[in-house]
Amino acid sequence: MVEFITWIYLFYMFIALYFLILFTLTFIQNRKEMFDYPKLTKDYSVSVLIPAYNEEDSIEGTVKSILDLDYKNVEEIIIINDGSKDKTKEIASMLEKKYGKVILFDKTNSGKADSLNQAIKLAKGELIAVVDADSYPSQDSFKKMVGFFNDVKVGAVTTRIFVREPKTFIQKLQSIEYRVIAFSRKLLGFLDAIYVTPGPLAIYRKNALEKVGGFDTNNLTEDIEITWHLTFEGYKVKMSLEPYVTTVSPNKFKQWFKQRLRWNIGGMQTISKYKKYFFKKGMLGFFILPFFTFSLLLGVLGLGIFIYRILRRLIVSYLSTKYSIESEVAIITLQEINFNPSILNFFGLILMILGAVFLLFALFYVNKSLSKKDAPFVPVIFYSIVYMTLYPIILITSLCKFLKGGKHSW
Amino acid sequence: MLKSNKHVFWQALLITVLIFALGLVFGVYLEGIRNDNANIIFYQSEANLFDTLALTYLLNSQELSCQELENVYVNFADKVYEEAKNVREFDDSAKIISSTIYIHKKYDLLRTILWINIAGVEDKCKDINSVVYLYEYNTDDLNKKAKQSVFAKILNDLKDEKGNSFILIPIAVDNNIYSLENFIDSKDIKEFPVVIIDDEHYIYNLTSVQELEKYLK
């Protein structure tokens, strides 16, 4: 009889294989449209909102990158100073005086979501572009994103995010990660299953934002929540793969870990909010919600099984070593090593190779349109191992913090 | 375009099921080959056992000495020991079909017959050294698992040192072999693992190779 644990392994392998094939098929069927973007048929007016909290180092660069855009109909650039304690306000004020389109909206600290909601009310554009105060959109970004709004059902458009000048090892790992994410997000876009419009750059239809009541101020990841909300209301979310935005990423492990915790807790908050729509309400209920939830559950369950089995092995190894020393025999012998790989080992190896091929292909593909290609092979493999090892730990910590409740900080 | 894109979910499912089914068929085939190989080896050992048993009958006709019989027993036990180790490896690797468990059981049965047979001739051939190791094949007790792995190493070392001077018979006691269960009951053994030397000394606690050597004649 097949053991229960073997069924679990087979189930995991089936799920992994399914998603690998799903992404591969989606790519094959849409490969010619990957970098396509609709031509502009109308010059939509765009209000750019830049929420800023202690961003004295980057705010000027962000504003300048927007002023440099080759999209002509940027109505206004609203810098929302969310009660910064540094010189953000002074710099924003200087920019306001210098450039006619820049408006400083100074307010007391109330968080990113609330800042955006207040600014949306002031914005005059048909489209709202949200740009993080440490992110620089590429010159062609708006031009290659706005055309998607020709489809009246499109509520939001996102683009590729790159890490700006990655220096530390953790930044280089994230640089690789962001590129792979860009590729898979584009594929999800073909399935109308994009689950986040990240903060560095996203453009929204203003009346869609108004319809959903703006950003959720109680959610740690307002960019995930707004995407789900728009999808829930029947809007489509698209990804423009050709342009990009550069952003800073955590340069220390602790910051990175904290950021991931925030993302995961926010994701859990969003699942909790929309849980009653499981297998209801189109792609949100039939794909995004189950995909997110089962990823979480499978991650936790997988880690649980892994820890259980490792602990058992460790205990047996410890006792065996102790007894071996007491009995004066070798601690380990060649006989204890099994040279007959099981079929699960074969399956696992094949899946790992296919996964690595997908990862490398995604990087190669995303890099294809760039002049600077910085995703060497060794960090890619290392990234995969480190990330896959750490991710379940982040997941468990996030779950504990989420279940514990209370107010979560940024 | 949108509608056709949604079909990709079903297409992916179909392809996954297909690839997975092929993988499972391949797995069953691969494990089947290992199983067949183990079976072929077993049949050879089975024939050897009958040969060994037949020799035992010759003992009464004075045409066979105890020393010759002991040599046959030792060779047979060593051969079975090596083969069973390989089957154990196959068994650990068998995930889809589990018939190697039955081969393992058959090996234990062979060794039980050998053990019973040796016990039957010990009166006549008092110089035959036998070391029977009784252990549990499927135990969840981690301490017992560790203890058994160390016992196996000790006996292996003993075999390396003393070579053909004794017959080593490891037998798993939890394979539902009724003859074995009855034989164990007759010896009033309740606890496992245990090493029985020459049907006289019952060793339940881990000890060194040197200590075990002292019990051998």
Interface residues (C-beta under 8 A of the other chain):
Chain A: M1 V2 E3 T6 M13 F14 L17 Y18 I21 L22 L25 T26 Q29 N30 F190 L191 D192 F287 R312 I315 V316 S317 Y318 L319 S320 K322 Y323 S324 E326 S327 E328 V329 A330 T333 Q335 E336 N338 F339 N340 P341 S342 I343 L344 F346 F347
Chain B: L2 S4 N5 K6 V8 F9 Q11 A12 L13 I15 T16 I19 F20 G23 F26 G27 L30 E31 R34 K85 E89 F90 D92 S93 A94 K95 I96 S98 L142 N143 K145 A146 K147 S149 V150 A152 K153 I154 N156 D157 L206 T207 S208 V209 Q210
